[in-house]
């Protein structure tokens, strides 16, 4: 058998993966806060037919003779560039402008997301569409914890109970709330006063490309992402919060269709190598009749 057959097969496999990545990007063109991915290739090892020789007296040196044996996918990189922010008008819709992720969790597990499609459940807990609780720090009698006390170990779910007395029974009822760019949740009471209800947490990582996608617009840390640096928005390199808004997908359709054309032509070219190699083998077999 000739080498070009197996070499072309590696090209078909690699371009199929590239198709898969492009197809997933296009499928998620309208997914909230989705980050597009890119497949990168590298060549496989080469078979050395003749090694290099050094120049000698009266003769020059020669370069190595090598035949490449194909390619493979070297990496699939996630593009964490900022997506466009769209105004929605919902007070619990939040977008991150800049670096960072919202922290959501359940049963002691912490996950990270830029999808701020949050809402309040029947108990007043701020949750994501999957029911995971948004993490942060609650105020005590209208006073937020000091910055030193806002750590990953002290995070808890955010609760906003509209219509109930705040902060103590018999006090004015909580009528509404807003969230500012620093992630502070401020409540408007029936007597016209405004008190902080809680503080949203935000996390960042030394290597965001090392995060692992879990599905449901969630990420989780890995050995190569580094530990989550949890704190408040607008501090420690973390971005700010935009209320009444959502971050849209950063997929560029024009780029993806260009990638699809390139991948398609690469796949077709490799199929031609397979068919041409087959024709050569047929001619070899027909040499003896």
VEXFI-503307 format. One line per field, with one value per residue: residue in one letter; chain; x, y, z of N, C-alpha, C, CB in turn. Coordinates in steps of 0.1 Angstrom, whole numbers, plus 5000, padded with zeros to 4 digits. Glycine has a CB too. Example, Ala and Ser with C-alpha at 12.3 -4.5 7.8 and 13.67 -1.06 7.14 Angstrom:
% VEXFI-503307
code	a_s;
unit	A_A;
n.X	5132_5128;
n.Y	4943_4978;
n.Z	5078_5071;
ca.X	5123_5137;
ca.Y	4955_4989;
ca.Z	5078_5071;
c.X	5132_5129;
c.Y	4967_5000;
c.Z	5078_5079;
cb.X	5113_5141;
cb.Y	4955_4994;
cb.Z	5090_5057;
***
This chain:
% VEXFI-503307
code	x_x_x_x_x_x_x_x_x_x_x_x_x_x_x_x_x_x_x_x_x_x_x_x_x_x_x_x_x_x_x_x_x_x_x_x_x_x_x_x_x_x_x_x_x_x_x_x_x_x_x_x_x_x_x_x_x_x_x_x_x_x_x_x_x_x_x_x_x_x_x_x_x_x_x_x_x_x_x_x_x_x_x_x_x_x_x_x_x_x_x_x_x_x_x_x_x_x_x_x_x_x_x_x_x_x_x_x_x_x_x_x_x_x_x_x_x_x_x_x_x_x_x_x_x_x_x_x_x_x_x_x_x_x_x_x_x_x_x_x_x_x_x_x_x_x_x_x_x_x_x_x_x_x_x_x_x_x_x_x_x_x_x_x_x_x_x_x_x_x_x_x_x_x_x_x_x_x_x_x_x_x_x_x_x_x_x_x_x_x_x_x_x_x_x_x_x_x_x_x_x_x_x_x_x_x_x_x_x_x_x_x_x_x_x_x_x_x_x_x_x_x_x_x_x_x_x_x_x_x_x_x_x_x_x_x_x_x_x_x_x_x_x_x_x_x_x_x_x_x_x_x_x_x_x_x_x_x_x_x_x_x_x_x_x_x_x_x_x_x_x_x_x_x_x_x_x_x_x_x_x_x_x_x_x_x_x_x_x;
unit	A_A_A_A_A_A_A_A_A_A_A_A_A_A_A_A_A_A_A_A_A_A_A_A_A_A_A_A_A_A_A_A_A_A_A_A_A_A_A_A_A_A_A_A_A_A_A_A_A_A_A_A_A_A_A_A_A_A_A_A_A_A_A_A_A_A_A_A_A_A_A_A_A_A_A_A_A_A_A_A_A_A_A_A_A_A_A_A_A_A_A_A_A_A_A_A_A_A_A_A_A_A_A_A_A_A_A_A_A_A_A_A_A_A_A_A_A_A_A_A_A_A_A_A_A_A_A_A_A_A_A_A_A_A_A_A_A_A_A_A_A_A_A_A_A_A_A_A_A_A_A_A_A_A_A_A_A_A_A_A_A_A_A_A_A_A_A_A_A_A_A_A_A_A_A_A_A_A_A_A_A_A_A_A_A_A_A_A_A_A_A_A_A_A_A_A_A_A_A_A_A_A_A_A_A_A_A_A_A_A_A_A_A_A_A_A_A_A_A_A_A_A_A_A_A_A_A_A_A_A_A_A_A_A_A_A_A_A_A_A_A_A_A_A_A_A_A_A_A_A_A_A_A_A_A_A_A_A_A_A_A_A_A_A_A_A_A_A_A_A_A_A_A_A_A_A_A_A_A_A_A_A_A_A_A_A_A_A_A;
n.X	5008_5004_5018_5003_4976_4971_4980_4962_4939_4943_4941_4914_4901_4910_4900_4873_4869_4873_4851_4832_4836_4832_4805_4793_4798_4783_4757_4754_4751_4733_4733_4732_4760_4778_4810_4830_4848_4880_4896_4929_4956_4984_5014_5020_5046_5075_5087_5121_5140_5166_5193_5206_5238_5270_5291_5320_5355_5359_5333_5299_5274_5244_5209_5183_5162_5128_5096_5064_5038_5012_4986_4972_4947_4958_4949_4919_4908_4892_4876_4876_4868_4851_4816_4789_4767_4734_4704_4678_4658_4650_4653_4668_4684_4717_4749_4783_4808_4838_4865_4858_4835_4802_4793_4778_4760_4754_4746_4772_4789_4807_4802_4809_4799_4790_4766_4740_4713_4692_4668_4642_4633_4605_4611_4625_4652_4680_4685_4699_4688_4689_4684_4705_4720_4727_4757_4771_4773_4753_4738_4738_4713_4711_4738_4767_4791_4826_4852_4873_4860_4847_4850_4857_4851_4831_4809_4774_4740_4721_4694_4663_4636_4608_4582_4583_4591_4620_4650_4642_4615_4584_4596_4597_4583_4599_4601_4612_4641_4675_4705_4738_4767_4788_4779_4763_4734_4707_4680_4647_4627_4594_4592_4607_4634_4667_4685_4714_4711_4726_4756_4769_4790_4820_4842_4875_4902_4936_4942_4919_4913_4919_4897_4870_4843_4810_4785_4751_4758_4778_4810_4838_4866_4899_4930_4947_4936_4940_4934_4902_4899_4881_4859_4847_4829_4846_4870_4903_4910_4887_4856_4828_4793_4765_4733_4699_4706_4721_4749_4757_4763_4797_4802_4813_4796_4804_4831_4829_4816_4835_4856_4842_4842_4869_4875_4859_4870_4895_4888_4877_4899_4915_4900_4903_4929_4928_4912_4927_4950_4939_4934_4960_4968_4951_4961_4986_4978_4967_4989_4997_4982;
n.Y	4988_5023_5053_5076_5071_5065_5089_5108_5100_5109_5136_5137_5130_5151_5174_5168_5171_5199_5207_5199_5217_5242_5238_5236_5262_5277_5267_5277_5305_5322_5317_5327_5345_5327_5314_5313_5286_5274_5252_5239_5228_5204_5190_5154_5131_5127_5105_5095_5093_5097_5109_5141_5154_5166_5193_5183_5179_5191_5186_5195_5199_5179_5181_5167_5140_5137_5123_5134_5122_5129_5147_5162_5172_5198_5215_5228_5258_5281_5311_5338_5364_5395_5395_5411_5433_5432_5451_5441_5448_5434_5433_5413_5403_5400_5412_5406_5429_5430_5411_5380_5359_5350_5334_5303_5278_5246_5224_5225_5226_5245_5265_5283_5311_5332_5338_5356_5352_5354_5347_5351_5325_5309_5312_5335_5333_5340_5326_5306_5296_5268_5263_5266_5282_5316_5330_5349_5375_5382_5410_5422_5433_5455_5461_5455_5428_5434_5441_5423_5401_5390_5363_5332_5312_5322_5326_5327_5318_5343_5361_5376_5389_5401_5423_5415_5425_5445_5454_5438_5421_5439_5462_5485_5473_5455_5468_5469_5463_5471_5465_5475_5486_5475_5452_5454_5448_5467_5476_5490_5504_5506_5530_5547_5546_5534_5504_5483_5450_5428_5414_5406_5379_5375_5358_5352_5338_5326_5315_5315_5301_5276_5266_5242_5233_5227_5224_5238_5265_5267_5267_5249_5248_5237_5217_5232_5257_5272_5284_5297_5332_5348_5375_5408_5425_5449_5449_5437_5431_5421_5424_5447_5448_5448_5456_5447_5437_5414_5394_5386_5360_5356_5347_5350_5351_5355_5349_5322_5310_5314_5297_5273_5270_5268_5245_5227_5226_5216_5191_5179_5179_5160_5138_5135_5127_5102_5088_5091_5077_5052_5047_5045_5021_5003_5003_4992_4966_4957_4954_4928_4904;
n.Z	5000_4994_5009_5007_5010_5037_5047_5036_5049_5075_5070_5063_5087_5104_5091_5093_5121_5122_5107_5125_5147_5135_5128_5153_5163_5146_5152_5177_5174_5183_5210_5244_5256_5245_5235_5208_5191_5178_5156_5155_5135_5133_5119_5116_5126_5105_5080_5078_5050_5042_5061_5072_5060_5069_5056_5038_5031_4999_4992_4995_5022_5027_5028_5049_5037_5039_5043_5049_5071_5074_5093_5123_5148_5167_5187_5202_5204_5226_5220_5240_5237_5242_5238_5220_5239_5247_5253_5275_5293_5316_5350_5363_5344_5336_5324_5318_5315_5303_5319_5336_5355_5364_5395_5401_5419_5435_5461_5472_5450_5427_5398_5368_5348_5321_5313_5321_5325_5347_5373_5398_5421_5438_5465_5465_5458_5438_5407_5380_5346_5349_5375_5393_5420_5423_5434_5461_5485_5514_5529_5563_5583_5566_5561_5543_5542_5551_5527_5531_5542_5521_5506_5488_5505_5521_5505_5496_5487_5468_5480_5474_5488_5478_5489_5515_5550_5556_5572_5593_5609_5608_5599_5570_5539_5513_5481_5455_5435_5424_5405_5406_5387_5401_5411_5434_5451_5455_5475_5473_5498_5513_5527_5512_5516_5507_5508_5509_5497_5491_5476_5445_5435_5417_5395_5383_5362_5360_5335_5313_5290_5297_5310_5313_5293_5304_5296_5293_5293_5312_5329_5342_5365_5357_5359_5344_5342_5365_5398_5409_5412_5433_5439_5441_5414_5393_5406_5412_5385_5375_5355_5350_5360_5339_5342_5333_5309_5285_5275_5242_5218_5207_5182_5148_5120_5093_5093_5102_5080_5061_5072_5069_5042_5036_5051_5038_5012_5019_5028_5005_4988_5001_4998_4971_4969_4981_4962_4939_4947_4949_4922_4913_4926_4914_4888_4892_4901_4877_4861_4859_4840;
ca.X	5000_5012_5017_4994_4963_4969_4982_4950_4929_4945_4935_4899_4897_4913_4890_4860_4868_4872_4837_4824_4838_4825_4791_4789_4798_4771_4746_4753_4753_4723_4733_4737_4773_4786_4823_4833_4861_4888_4904_4942_4963_4998_5018_5025_5060_5079_5097_5133_5146_5180_5196_5215_5252_5278_5300_5333_5365_5356_5319_5290_5265_5231_5197_5176_5151_5118_5082_5054_5028_4998_4983_4963_4943_4967_4942_4907_4909_4880_4878_4869_4866_4838_4805_4781_4758_4720_4695_4666_4648_4647_4662_4676_4693_4730_4759_4797_4815_4852_4869_4852_4824_4793_4795_4766_4764_4743_4751_4786_4796_4807_4804_4811_4791_4788_4752_4733_4698_4688_4654_4639_4624_4594_4617_4633_4666_4684_4689_4700_4678_4689_4681_4716_4719_4738_4765_4775_4773_4742_4740_4732_4706_4714_4752_4774_4804_4838_4858_4881_4852_4840_4859_4850_4846_4819_4798_4762_4731_4715_4680_4656_4622_4600_4570_4586_4598_4634_4657_4636_4600_4578_4602_4590_4584_4608_4592_4619_4656_4683_4719_4747_4779_4797_4772_4756_4719_4701_4665_4639_4617_4582_4593_4615_4648_4674_4695_4720_4706_4736_4767_4772_4804_4826_4855_4884_4911_4948_4941_4905_4912_4920_4884_4863_4828_4802_4771_4743_4766_4786_4824_4844_4880_4907_4943_4954_4929_4943_4923_4894_4901_4867_4859_4836_4831_4853_4882_4912_4910_4873_4848_4817_4780_4755_4720_4689_4712_4727_4760_4753_4774_4807_4805_4812_4791_4812_4843_4826_4813_4848_4862_4835_4846_4883_4875_4853_4880_4905_4882_4876_4913_4920_4892_4909_4942_4924_4907_4939_4959_4932_4936_4973_4968_4944_4970_4996_4972_4964_5001_4998_4969;
ca.Y	5000_5036_5061_5087_5067_5067_5103_5114_5096_5118_5149_5136_5131_5164_5184_5165_5178_5213_5209_5198_5229_5253_5236_5239_5276_5283_5263_5286_5319_5330_5313_5337_5345_5316_5317_5304_5278_5273_5240_5242_5216_5203_5178_5143_5129_5124_5093_5100_5084_5099_5119_5152_5152_5178_5195_5177_5185_5189_5183_5203_5191_5176_5182_5154_5136_5132_5123_5136_5111_5133_5157_5159_5184_5201_5221_5234_5270_5289_5326_5344_5378_5401_5395_5423_5434_5436_5455_5433_5454_5426_5437_5402_5399_5406_5409_5409_5437_5428_5398_5375_5350_5349_5321_5297_5265_5238_5212_5226_5227_5259_5266_5297_5314_5346_5339_5362_5350_5350_5350_5347_5314_5312_5316_5348_5331_5343_5313_5306_5288_5254_5263_5268_5294_5327_5331_5362_5378_5389_5420_5419_5445_5465_5464_5445_5424_5441_5434_5412_5390_5385_5353_5321_5303_5328_5329_5320_5322_5356_5360_5389_5386_5412_5423_5412_5436_5444_5441_5431_5421_5452_5473_5487_5462_5457_5470_5466_5463_5473_5460_5485_5480_5468_5440_5456_5447_5478_5475_5502_5501_5513_5543_5555_5544_5524_5497_5472_5436_5418_5417_5395_5375_5373_5350_5352_5328_5330_5310_5313_5291_5263_5262_5231_5235_5216_5224_5247_5278_5266_5263_5245_5249_5225_5218_5242_5271_5279_5285_5309_5344_5352_5388_5416_5432_5461_5448_5426_5428_5416_5434_5453_5442_5456_5451_5449_5433_5401_5393_5377_5351_5363_5340_5359_5343_5357_5341_5308_5305_5313_5285_5262_5268_5263_5231_5219_5223_5207_5177_5175_5177_5148_5127_5133_5120_5088_5082_5090_5066_5040_5045_5040_5007_4995_5002_4983_4953_4954_4951_4914_4899;
ca.Z	5000_4993_5021_5005_5014_5052_5050_5033_5059_5086_5066_5063_5101_5109_5086_5099_5134_5119_5104_5138_5155_5128_5129_5167_5164_5139_5159_5189_5170_5191_5224_5253_5261_5239_5230_5196_5192_5165_5155_5149_5130_5132_5111_5123_5124_5091_5078_5072_5040_5042_5070_5067_5061_5071_5045_5040_5021_4985_4990_5004_5030_5021_5037_5051_5029_5047_5038_5060_5073_5077_5102_5134_5154_5178_5198_5199_5213_5228_5218_5251_5234_5246_5229_5221_5250_5243_5264_5275_5301_5328_5361_5367_5333_5338_5315_5323_5306_5307_5323_5348_5354_5376_5402_5404_5425_5441_5468_5474_5438_5421_5384_5363_5336_5316_5309_5332_5324_5360_5377_5412_5423_5447_5477_5463_5455_5424_5401_5365_5340_5354_5389_5401_5428_5420_5446_5465_5500_5518_5539_5577_5588_5557_5560_5536_5549_5547_5516_5536_5545_5509_5500_5482_5516_5527_5496_5498_5477_5469_5482_5474_5490_5475_5497_5530_5557_5556_5574_5604_5609_5613_5591_5558_5530_5501_5470_5443_5437_5412_5406_5399_5379_5411_5416_5447_5449_5464_5476_5476_5508_5513_5532_5503_5518_5499_5516_5502_5501_5489_5467_5436_5434_5403_5395_5372_5362_5353_5321_5310_5279_5303_5316_5307_5291_5311_5290_5300_5294_5324_5329_5355_5366_5355_5364_5337_5343_5377_5408_5407_5420_5436_5445_5436_5402_5392_5414_5408_5370_5371_5348_5357_5357_5332_5345_5322_5296_5283_5266_5231_5213_5199_5169_5136_5109_5081_5096_5102_5067_5054_5077_5064_5028_5037_5056_5028_5002_5024_5029_4991_4983_5007_4991_4957_4972_4983_4949_4930_4952_4946_4908_4911_4930_4903_4877_4897_4901_4863_4854_4855_4836;
c.X	5009_5008_5006_4980_4961_4971_4969_4939_4931_4940_4920_4895_4899_4903_4876_4858_4867_4857_4829_4824_4830_4810_4785_4789_4786_4758_4743_4754_4744_4723_4739_4751_4782_4799_4827_4846_4867_4896_4918_4948_4978_5002_5022_5040_5063_5089_5109_5139_5161_5183_5205_5229_5259_5287_5314_5342_5361_5342_5310_5281_5252_5220_5190_5165_5140_5104_5073_5044_5015_4998_4974_4958_4952_4960_4929_4906_4895_4883_4869_4868_4852_4828_4797_4770_4744_4711_4682_4655_4644_4658_4672_4685_4706_4740_4773_4804_4830_4854_4860_4840_4815_4795_4781_4769_4752_4750_4766_4795_4796_4810_4805_4805_4791_4774_4744_4718_4692_4674_4653_4630_4614_4599_4625_4648_4669_4690_4691_4689_4677_4686_4693_4716_4730_4744_4769_4775_4761_4745_4733_4726_4710_4729_4759_4786_4815_4844_4867_4873_4845_4850_4850_4844_4833_4808_4786_4752_4725_4700_4674_4641_4613_4587_4572_4593_4613_4640_4651_4621_4595_4584_4594_4593_4593_4600_4599_4634_4663_4697_4728_4758_4789_4791_4765_4741_4713_4686_4658_4628_4605_4582_4602_4630_4654_4685_4701_4714_4717_4746_4770_4787_4808_4839_4862_4895_4924_4948_4927_4903_4914_4907_4877_4848_4820_4788_4762_4749_4774_4801_4828_4859_4887_4921_4951_4948_4934_4931_4915_4897_4887_4868_4847_4839_4839_4866_4890_4912_4896_4865_4837_4804_4772_4741_4710_4695_4718_4738_4755_4766_4784_4811_4803_4808_4799_4825_4840_4823_4826_4856_4855_4840_4860_4883_4869_4862_4891_4901_4882_4889_4918_4913_4898_4922_4939_4920_4918_4948_4953_4934_4950_4974_4961_4953_4981_4991_4970_4977_5003_4984_4970;
c.Y	5013_5045_5072_5083_5070_5082_5111_5112_5105_5132_5149_5137_5145_5175_5181_5172_5193_5216_5209_5211_5240_5251_5239_5255_5282_5279_5272_5301_5328_5326_5324_5335_5333_5322_5307_5297_5277_5260_5244_5228_5216_5190_5167_5141_5125_5112_5098_5089_5085_5111_5130_5148_5165_5180_5189_5183_5181_5186_5190_5193_5188_5177_5168_5152_5130_5133_5124_5125_5116_5144_5153_5172_5186_5207_5226_5246_5277_5304_5333_5359_5383_5400_5408_5422_5439_5439_5446_5439_5446_5429_5425_5397_5407_5402_5413_5417_5438_5414_5393_5366_5352_5335_5316_5283_5259_5227_5213_5227_5241_5258_5281_5299_5329_5348_5344_5362_5345_5353_5347_5335_5318_5316_5329_5346_5333_5331_5315_5297_5273_5252_5264_5281_5304_5330_5346_5363_5386_5399_5416_5432_5457_5469_5452_5441_5433_5434_5422_5399_5384_5376_5341_5312_5309_5331_5321_5324_5336_5355_5374_5386_5399_5411_5420_5424_5434_5456_5432_5431_5434_5464_5475_5476_5466_5457_5466_5466_5466_5468_5470_5478_5473_5456_5441_5456_5457_5477_5488_5498_5510_5527_5552_5553_5533_5518_5486_5458_5426_5422_5404_5392_5373_5367_5352_5342_5332_5326_5306_5302_5277_5258_5251_5235_5224_5215_5234_5261_5278_5262_5258_5246_5236_5227_5229_5256_5279_5280_5298_5320_5350_5366_5395_5422_5445_5461_5437_5422_5422_5428_5439_5446_5452_5450_5454_5445_5419_5402_5383_5369_5359_5356_5350_5350_5343_5348_5326_5302_5304_5300_5273_5259_5262_5248_5222_5215_5214_5192_5171_5171_5163_5136_5124_5125_5105_5082_5081_5078_5053_5036_5039_5025_4998_4993_4992_4968_4948_4951_4937_4908_4885;
c.Z	5000_5005_5019_5010_5029_5055_5047_5043_5071_5083_5067_5078_5107_5104_5090_5113_5132_5115_5116_5146_5148_5129_5143_5169_5158_5146_5171_5186_5178_5206_5233_5258_5256_5234_5219_5198_5178_5166_5149_5146_5133_5124_5120_5120_5109_5091_5071_5062_5040_5052_5064_5069_5062_5059_5049_5030_5007_4982_5000_5012_5022_5032_5038_5041_5038_5040_5050_5060_5077_5087_5113_5140_5167_5190_5193_5209_5214_5227_5229_5249_5238_5235_5230_5232_5244_5254_5263_5284_5314_5338_5365_5356_5335_5328_5322_5312_5310_5311_5335_5344_5366_5382_5405_5410_5431_5448_5470_5462_5432_5406_5380_5350_5333_5312_5322_5331_5337_5363_5392_5413_5434_5461_5477_5460_5440_5418_5386_5359_5344_5368_5398_5407_5425_5434_5449_5480_5503_5529_5552_5582_5579_5555_5554_5544_5544_5535_5520_5539_5533_5502_5495_5493_5522_5518_5500_5487_5479_5470_5482_5476_5489_5483_5511_5536_5557_5564_5585_5603_5615_5606_5578_5548_5518_5489_5457_5445_5424_5415_5399_5393_5388_5416_5429_5443_5460_5463_5480_5486_5507_5518_5524_5506_5509_5507_5507_5507_5500_5479_5459_5436_5420_5404_5382_5373_5356_5339_5318_5299_5285_5310_5307_5305_5297_5304_5299_5302_5306_5321_5342_5354_5363_5360_5357_5337_5355_5386_5406_5417_5422_5443_5440_5422_5403_5402_5409_5394_5366_5364_5356_5352_5350_5334_5333_5309_5297_5273_5255_5227_5206_5186_5157_5125_5096_5082_5095_5089_5058_5059_5071_5049_5028_5041_5045_5016_5006_5024_5015_4986_4988_5001_4977_4959_4973_4970_4939_4934_4949_4931_4905_4915_4920_4892_4880_4896_4887_4855_4850_4852_4830;
cb.X	4990_5009_5030_4993_4961_4979_4993_4945_4931_4960_4940_4895_4906_4927_4891_4858_4881_4882_4833_4829_4853_4829_4788_4798_4811_4771_4747_4763_4750_4710_4741_4727_4773_4778_4833_4833_4858_4896_4897_4951_4960_5004_5029_5018_5066_5086_5090_5144_5140_5186_5203_5211_5258_5286_5302_5332_5379_5364_5316_5282_5262_5231_5187_5170_5155_5117_5080_5048_5033_4990_4977_4969_4928_4978_4950_4894_4920_4873_4874_4876_4869_4840_4796_4773_4763_4714_4692_4669_4636_4647_4655_4668_4686_4735_4757_4805_4810_4855_4884_4848_4828_4778_4804_4757_4774_4733_4747_4791_4791_4818_4793_4827_4777_4798_4746_4738_4694_4697_4644_4633_4632_4585_4626_4631_4669_4694_4679_4715_4679_4703_4673_4730_4718_4731_4777_4766_4786_4731_4734_4742_4710_4706_4758_4778_4807_4848_4867_4889_4842_4836_4869_4860_4857_4823_4803_4756_4719_4720_4677_4659_4620_4596_4560_4594_4592_4639_4672_4641_4595_4580_4617_4595_4570_4619_4588_4615_4661_4684_4720_4751_4786_4801_4782_4761_4714_4706_4662_4633_4623_4571_4598_4611_4651_4680_4688_4735_4694_4730_4780_4767_4806_4827_4852_4891_4906_4960_4951_4897_4923_4931_4874_4865_4825_4801_4765_4739_4756_4780_4833_4839_4884_4908_4951_4956_4914_4949_4929_4879_4911_4860_4871_4833_4818_4844_4878_4908_4920_4866_4843_4816_4774_4758_4714_4684_4724_4717_4773_4748_4768_4820_4795_4826_4777_4815_4850_4814_4803_4857_4861_4820_4846_4891_4867_4840_4885_4910_4868_4869_4922_4919_4877_4912_4949_4912_4896_4946_4961_4917_4933_4983_4961_4931_4976_5001_4959_4956_5013_5004_4962;
cb.Y	5000_5043_5068_5091_5051_5059_5109_5110_5082_5119_5152_5123_5121_5169_5184_5150_5175_5217_5198_5186_5232_5253_5221_5233_5282_5278_5248_5282_5321_5330_5300_5339_5344_5309_5317_5312_5264_5285_5229_5250_5213_5202_5181_5130_5118_5137_5082_5103_5088_5102_5113_5165_5144_5178_5210_5161_5180_5178_5167_5212_5198_5162_5192_5153_5126_5141_5110_5150_5101_5122_5170_5150_5182_5210_5232_5225_5279_5285_5331_5341_5382_5415_5383_5426_5443_5424_5470_5419_5457_5411_5441_5390_5402_5403_5416_5397_5452_5437_5397_5386_5336_5351_5323_5295_5267_5233_5199_5215_5216_5268_5258_5300_5309_5350_5325_5376_5341_5356_5343_5359_5301_5300_5305_5356_5316_5355_5302_5301_5288_5248_5251_5266_5291_5340_5322_5373_5384_5379_5434_5413_5448_5477_5467_5449_5409_5444_5444_5416_5394_5396_5348_5312_5302_5341_5325_5324_5312_5365_5352_5397_5379_5414_5414_5400_5436_5445_5443_5437_5409_5454_5470_5501_5459_5445_5484_5476_5450_5488_5445_5495_5491_5478_5429_5469_5433_5492_5464_5508_5502_5505_5543_5569_5541_5531_5491_5472_5433_5404_5421_5398_5361_5387_5335_5366_5315_5323_5298_5325_5294_5263_5273_5218_5238_5219_5210_5242_5289_5257_5275_5231_5254_5222_5205_5238_5269_5293_5286_5305_5354_5342_5396_5427_5434_5473_5446_5415_5418_5410_5428_5468_5437_5457_5458_5463_5443_5390_5389_5386_5340_5364_5328_5366_5346_5372_5345_5306_5314_5325_5285_5264_5282_5271_5230_5226_5237_5211_5177_5185_5188_5148_5130_5146_5125_5087_5091_5103_5067_5041_5058_5048_5006_5002_5015_4986_4953_4964_4955_4905_4909;
cb.Z	5012_4980_5024_4990_5012_5060_5041_5019_5063_5090_5052_5057_5109_5106_5070_5100_5142_5108_5094_5146_5156_5113_5126_5177_5158_5124_5164_5199_5155_5186_5225_5264_5276_5228_5242_5184_5197_5163_5148_5159_5116_5147_5101_5119_5133_5085_5070_5083_5026_5028_5082_5075_5049_5084_5043_5038_5025_4980_4991_4996_5043_5015_5031_5065_5017_5060_5030_5059_5082_5082_5095_5145_5159_5173_5204_5200_5208_5241_5204_5264_5219_5250_5231_5208_5261_5234_5262_5281_5293_5324_5373_5372_5319_5353_5302_5327_5305_5319_5326_5357_5352_5372_5415_5392_5435_5431_5462_5483_5427_5428_5376_5363_5337_5305_5305_5334_5312_5371_5369_5420_5428_5449_5483_5475_5458_5424_5404_5361_5325_5351_5392_5393_5443_5414_5446_5459_5505_5523_5535_5587_5602_5560_5574_5522_5546_5559_5508_5548_5555_5499_5511_5474_5526_5534_5481_5512_5476_5457_5495_5461_5504_5460_5491_5531_5572_5541_5577_5617_5618_5627_5588_5551_5524_5501_5469_5431_5443_5408_5400_5410_5372_5422_5417_5453_5451_5460_5486_5463_5522_5520_5547_5505_5533_5486_5529_5503_5492_5485_5475_5422_5442_5396_5397_5370_5355_5361_5319_5306_5269_5313_5317_5314_5276_5325_5290_5313_5293_5334_5324_5359_5379_5339_5362_5322_5344_5374_5423_5409_5413_5445_5443_5446_5394_5396_5429_5416_5367_5383_5335_5354_5370_5317_5358_5322_5294_5279_5272_5219_5204_5208_5167_5134_5106_5078_5109_5112_5060_5057_5092_5064_5020_5047_5069_5022_4997_5038_5036_4983_4987_5022_4990_4951_4984_4993_4943_4929_4967_4949_4900_4920_4944_4899_4873_4911_4908_4856_4863_4867_4826;
***
